Amino acid sequence: MDDASTDGSLEICRTYAAIDPRIKLIERSENGGQAVATNDGCRVATGKYIAWHQSDDNYVPQFLEWTLEAAKDGAEVVYGQYRFINLKGDLDAGPFPKEAKWDYGKFKNDCYLCCGTMLYTRAAYEEVGGYDESFAACVDWDFSLRVCKDRKVTVLDKVLFHYRNQHINSNRLRIDENRRRKDRGRIRGGDYG
């Protein structure tokens, strides 16, 4: 999913899509933001499960093995732990959360799980209507609260993901702090159950 990138990554994606028919490249001519891009990608995905991350982050090699194994036990949403990675590519801090357990009330007040570690069923995605495109910040937190409500959630006590903290291309840096505060307030004051 290329959301009108300007850093040359589109050409890299085209190269891989040309040699591997499993890769479906979606090119947006205008940047629509995280929610629009993620929904566009989810709409063309054909699998039973969905997982995604930003281009500057990394899954651990066992990500799919471990999350799909957990989903076999009926979990509709699977999370794991994560570690921060710095701009040099070195592991910086973590793992987070220290205690791998699911607590919906705690998650509503503090997005303590990294949504990049998440695998969820296509059915759950469709039931909640995907990502809310009215959010500029906290898109994945809002989605997580909606998709996890009244569903079986499993949190693995394993690092699944390396999150590149404060990368220059990060969505975090493009959204002004006032909008971020507003969207956090929408979540904390929202009716998520």
Secondary structure, 3 states (H helix, E strand, C coil): CEECCCCCHHHHHHHHHHHCCCCCCCEECCCCCHHHHHHHHHHHCCCCEEECCCCCCEECCCHHHHHHHHHCCCCCEEEEEEEEECCCCCEEEEEECCCCCCCHHHHHHCCCCCHHHCEEEHHHHHHHCCCCCCCCCCHHHHHHHHHHCCCCEEEEEEEEEEEECCCCCCHHHHCCHHHHHHHHHHHHCCCCC
